[in-house]
Every structure is written in C-alpha cells, then in structure tokens.
Amino acid sequence: MLYPIQVLCDFVFPPTKHELQLRAVSNERFIHWYHPHTVHEVTCLSEYQLPEVQAAIAAGKFEHSYHGAKLLATLVKPYLSSLPTKKTVLIPIPLSAKRLRERKFNQVERVLQYAKKPAHYHVVTNILMRTIETIPQTTLTRAKRLTNITGAFAVQTKNLFYLDEIERVIICDDVMTTGATLHEAQSTLIPHLPKNVEVICVAWAH
C-alpha cells in the first residue's frame, strides 16, 4: 500500500521502472542473491540475469539511485569479511574524465563507500586512471571487447605511496562479461606493485 506522500512524490517525480522494481527490496532480501563464483579468474558476487541484481546495477549506474548502490553494497560486505585479514586497498575501475563529468559519480566507488568494510580495508581512487575514452563494452562483441580496452588505463605513480605496506589489492567493477576491463586494469597495475602483494579482481555480477 502506498502512503499519500509516496503517491504525491511519484506524481511529481515519476520513478523509473528499476526504482519501482527495487522499492520493496530490502538488504535482507537482496543478500539472498549473494553467490560468489569465479569466471575468467574474476570473483563475481552474484548473477547478472537475476532481475533484482540487474535492476540495482542499472539504477545505481544510470539513475543515480542510492538505494540500488546500498543493495549492491550488501553483496560486498560478506565477501570482504570472508577473506583472510590483510592490509587491503580497494580500487574501483575508473571512469574516463568525460564520462565522470557527465555522470558526476563513479557507481563502483559509491557501492564501495556504502559497504561496511573491516578496518583493514581502504578505498583508493587516485592510483589507477582511465586515459582513453573507450566505446562502452556492452555495445561490442567479445572479440572487440578484448581489444577495445587495451591501453585504456595508466598508473599515477606519484600516488603509489598509498600502497605502502599494503598486502592485497582488490580491483572492483560492477559487471563482468569477458573480464577484459578488469584484466587490463590488473595488468596495468601489477608492474608497479611489490611481488608479494596479492591482486584480486571482483565484479558485483556476471
């Protein structure tokens, strides 16, 4: 049942189909879709074909939905808590400068900020940068995705001090299809890390 104030708000600010789909979805319900599995050496926390997961990703990415981001954050918390204790940096896949200006936020970073992380986890956003405005991966075939992202990232070496004494780096993205984006980011970053640092790639869904 909708309260009168909700009806009024919906009239003034019509909700998107994804917002309507997620309106009654709580964190307690969403956590049922937590199903970590590995695809192409990437840890995926859920399945993209699940309607609620797909809606949360779309709403959080394209519709500025805080609720969608908070739901996705419930998938991140148990995964981080399941890992052995190490000093860890979480690095969201960066957007290009143009896309960041248009969107005004990085949807992966937002989810990480909402995730309730153990004290030894820290989000760092100024080491990995996107240097090329690539075509959106979702519009390409598998073969073209693998080449589209080549050379798209660079490391800001002046900020590598943020990784001093770090034992693990987790590179994060929202959706993994071929793994090309995460693997390109990983291969860009690894040469700048001590050999004993563990590097993991994680996506909210596959």
ABEGO torsion letter per residue (X at the ends): XBBAAAAAAAAABBBBAAAAAAAABBAAAAAAABBBBBBGGBBBABBAABAAAAAAAAAAAAAGBAAAAAAAAAAAAAAAAABBBBBBBBBBBBBBAAAAAAAGBBAAAAAAAABBBBAABBBBAAABBBABBBBBAAABBAAAAAAAABGABBBBAAAAAAABGBABBBBBBABBAAGAAAAAAAAAAAAABBAABBBBBBBABX
